[in-house]
Every structure is written in C-alpha cells, then in structure tokens.
C-alpha cells in the first residue's frame, strides 16, 4: 500500500495554490507536511482525498485514485471541525461510520473503546455543542479512525488540545502507525512533527522548499546552535563573522551560527579569553529550520 503523489499542481483562477508536489509514502509510514497558513497543505490533502482534481499531476493509493468507492479505506480529520453540534457523540459516530460500511454493534464497540481510551466515556450521549473545543477535537479524531482506515490524513490534529490531551492523541497516532496505518499529517507544532515523523515536506506558497528524511535534513543543514557557559561576558561574539543570533542567559548564551566552521572560530576565540565551562554544538531544531525557510510567509 503506497501513496504516490506525482507533480501535483492546483490553480484557482490566476492563483497557483500548489506547485509541483511529489512524494511517496509507504505503508505504515508517518509523513509530515509543513508550511505557514496558505502554503497549500489543506489543498494538497483535498487532492489526495479526491475532493479536488489536480490541475496537473496525479495522486494514487495502491495504484488507484481515491474515489467515493474507496473512502472506507481512508480516514480524514479536517482542520475545520465538520461535526453536527446538535447530535450526540453516539448519534453522529453511528451515522458517519454507517457511511463507511460499518455495522451498528461494531460501531458502538469501537466508539466505547476509544472513549475509554481518551478518558471521556461519559460523553457518549452528550451533544457536541456541550463539549469543550479540545474534547470536540477528540470526537473529530474518532470520526476519522473508528473504521480502521488504511490511510489516515490529519490536518492540524493537535489544534485546541492542552499538553495532556496532546500527548494522549500523539500516543494514539503512534499506535495506529504500529498497526500498519499510513499517516500523513500537518501541524504548526514543530515539536510534535519532530517526535512523530521520519520524513517531511515543507511548502512555501504552494511550492516545496525542503523535503526528505528529518534526521538527514538536520544533519546537513548549515545552521547550528552552540550552547556556551563561561566566566566572562560573551558580547564580543556578535562581531565574529558567520554569527546569526545570540540569546543571552543568566549563566551563558545560545549562539546560532551559519555552519560548524564558524563554531570552530568561536571556540578558539573564547578559549583565548579564559575558562569555558560548556561548549556544545547542537543540530538546528525543526522550528529554527521552519523559520529560516518559511518565516516570511508566517501570516500569509
């Protein structure tokens, strides 16, 4: 079971919303799609699901397009909630899962299993409008996974969740991956992407600007961070060529540099001044890479 996206583009009038996305996601993989608002993530998801036809390119799941006849194989959690506020959790999950071909007893069994797992069994007969935004997000997630899809598309799944519920959902996603579910998701929370994904694509104005294995990207990315602790002021580091930014702390500083060669230069200069308690070079965080590649589009 492989998701293949081959050079998809989507044009709305004169606006090119997605421009040449190509990727391959194998069965059981977790793939991250990143970008600022308006970067083309949701449009790409809708083309994967067959809700939009690409202007160019092709999307296939196991060699075929995803059509209505194959939607029982797919789960989708949209960024904007699409549940019925006046229906109870039980009523709408039964309705939505019947559309996926499930029988009512099986739906109730799976629903109660997941409600117990998410520690909200008492919500079975509550209306959605009575729930908090975070708990509505849990029910939206259930609507995407109750039928045990082979392919799961999650658009900002951690939106509106506090840290406890975010961790709960994260574990659920990882468990689904272990059972063989192929997962593609987007998130503005870079920490979640780093913890969950091995591979990713980063979009800027619909066009890929970075793609590949996360570990390889971080290792090969020029920018590095240095954590320094010393017994003297470090302000002079500002004047060293290749220094991007210095964030001072009570007992030292974090210095962002263009590459490891600049780090070597800094190390030589600070050791000439006195004793260095700590000097540690770290790979850039995904947050740093995202800001560097996409930062100018953050509000677009």
N, C-alpha and C positions, 0 to 999 in steps of 0.2 A: 504494500500500500504506500504509494508515493504521491505527494503533492508536487506538481510541476507547474511553475509559472514562467512563461517564456515571453519576455519582452512586452509585457502588457503596458498599454497606454490608454488613458481616458481623457477625452476632450469634451468640455461643455462649452458650446459656442466657441469663443476665442481663447478660453482658459484651458490649459493643459494641466489637469489635476494630478495625473500620474504619468510619469515619463520614463518608460523603459525599465520596469522592474522585472528581474529574472531571478528565480531562486528555486531550490529543490529541498524538500523536507521529507525525510524518510519516516517510515512507521515508528512510532514511539519516541520521536524527537520532540524537543521543546524549542521553538524558534521565536525570537523576539523581533518585532517591527517597531522602530522608534522614529520619533520626529515631533516637531512642535505642532501646535494646533494648526490645521490647514495644510499639513505636509502631504496628505494623500493616504494616510493609514486606513481610515474607515472606507474610503472609496476602493482601495485595494481589497479590503475584506469583502465588500459587496460584490466585487468582480469574482473573487474566489467562490463565493456562495451562489453565483449565478443570478444575483439580484440586479446586477448591471452587466451589460455586454461591453467588453473592451472595444475601444476604437481600433486598436491594433493588438496583436498578440493573442495568447491562448492560455487558459487555465485548465488543468486536468487533475482528477483524483483517481488514482489507479487506472490511468489511461483514458478516462472518460470525463466529459464535462459534468458538473454537478447541476442536475435539473431537479424538478419537483419530485420525480420518481425516486431520487436518491437522497432526499433530505432526511430520511430516517437514519442515515449514516453519519449525519453532521449535527453538531451542537453549536449554537451561536449565542453569545452573550453580548448584546449591543451596548455601546457606551450610554445611550439614552434608554432609560427603562421603558419597556414595552408591555408591562403587565396591566391588568384591569383592576383599578383601585377598589371597585365595589364588590368584587368577588373575593371569597375566602381563598386562602392558600390552597386548600384541598380542591375546591371547585376549579380553580384555573389550572392547576397542575394536571388534574384529570383531563380537562378539556385539551390542553396543549399536547399531552402525551398520547391521547387518543388519535390526534392528528399524525403522530409519529408511528402509529400502528400498535401501540401497547394495549394490553387488556387491563380493565379497571382493577382487579385484585393485584396484579403485578405493579401497577402504578402506586397504589396505596402502600404496598410493602416497601417499595423503593423510597417513596416520599418519607415514610416514618423512619426508615434507616438514616436518611440524610438529615432530617430534622433533629434526630437524636444526636447525630454526629456534630451538628452545628449548635447543639445545646439549646434548641428552641422548640421542643416537641409541643409545647402549649400553643404554638402559632397555627396549628393545623386548621382550626376553624375561625381564625381571625381574618378580617379583611385587610388587604394590602395597605389601604389608607390609614389603618390603625398602627402600622409598624413604623419604626424609625427608618431613616434612609439606609443605614447600614444593614438592618435586617431585611429591608426590601431588596438590597443587593444580594443577600444570601439566597432569597427565594428566586431571584432572577438567575442566579447561578444554577440552582436546582432545575429550573426550566431548561437549562442548556445541557444538563448531564444525566438527567433521570433515565433517559432511554439508552444510555451507554453508547455514545457515538464513537465512531472510529476516528473522526476528525473533529477537533474542538477549536473554535475560533472565539477568543476572548478579547473584547475591545475595552480596555481600561477596567479590568476585573476588580482592582483594589480600590476603586473610586468610592469614597464615602465610608471606608472601613477604618476603625481605630486599630492600633497596633496589635491588640489581642486577636481581633477578628481577621485582620490581615494575615497573621501567622496561621490561623486556623484554615483560611482559604488556600494559602500557599501550600500547606501540607496536603490538602485535598487534591490540588492540582498535581503535585508530585506523585501522589498515589495513583491518580488516573494515568499519568505517564508510565508508571511501573507496570500497569496492566496492558500497555501497548497502545494507548490513545495518542494520536499525533496532535500536538497542540501548537497553535500559532497565536501569540498574544501581543498586545501593545500595552505600554504603561509609561506614565510620566515619572514613576518612582524608580530611579535607576538602581537603587539597592535591590529591589525585587528582581529586576532583569539580571543583575549580576549573580544573584543567588540561584536563579532558575534556568537561565539559558546558557547553552554552549555556543550557539550560533545566532547571529542577528543581522539585520539590515537597518540602516539609518537613512531616512529620507529628508530632503530639504526641498521644499516647493515641488514635491512630487518626484524628484529625481534622486536615485541612490547616490549617497556621498561616502558611504562606508559600508562594507559588507564582509562577513567571514566569521571565523571562529573567534570568540571573545578573548580567549587566552592569547591567541596569536596576535590579535589586534593590539592588546595592551602591551605585549612584549615588544612589538615592532614600532609602536607609536613613539615618536621622538620625544615628546614632552615627558618629563619626570618630576617627581616631587622629592624634596630632601627634608628630612626632619633633623634639626640641629639643636643641640644643647651645649652651651659654652659659658664660661665665666666672665664674659665681656660682651659689650654691645656689638650687634651684628649689622648695624645700619650701613656699613661700608659695602655690604654685598650688593646693594642697589646699583652701584657703579660698575659691577662686573658684567661684561658683555654676555648676552645669552640668558640673563635672568629675566623672567617674565613677571613674577609677582612675589612679594614677601608678605607673609602673615605672621606678625609678631605675637608671641605668647609670653606669659609671665617668666618662664624659665628657658626660653629659646625662640625658635622660629620655624615655620614651614616655608620652604622656598621652591617655587615652580621654575623649572629651567627647560631650555629647548631640547637638550639631549645630555647624554652621560658625559660627554667631553666637558661641558660647562660645569657639571658636578665635580669632575676631577680638578678643574681650575679653582672652584670654591674651596674644596678640601685643602688644596695646597696653601691657599691664602689664609684660611682661618687657623691652620696648624702653625703657621708662622707667627701668629699673634698670641698663642697661648694654648692652654689645655682644652681639648674638646671632649665633652662628656658623652655626646651622642652624635653620630653622623650616619644616617640611614637613607638609602635611595629606595624609593617606592615606585611601583608602576602607577601610571595615572588611573584614577577612578573612572568608571564609565560616565559619571557626572561631569568630570573635567573634559573628557573627550566629547561628550554631547555639547557642552557649552562651546568648545572650540570649533566644532563642525557645524553646529546648527544655531548657536546662540543668537545670531542676528535675526532669526525668524521666530523667536520665542513667543511673540504676541500676535503673530500673523495667522 
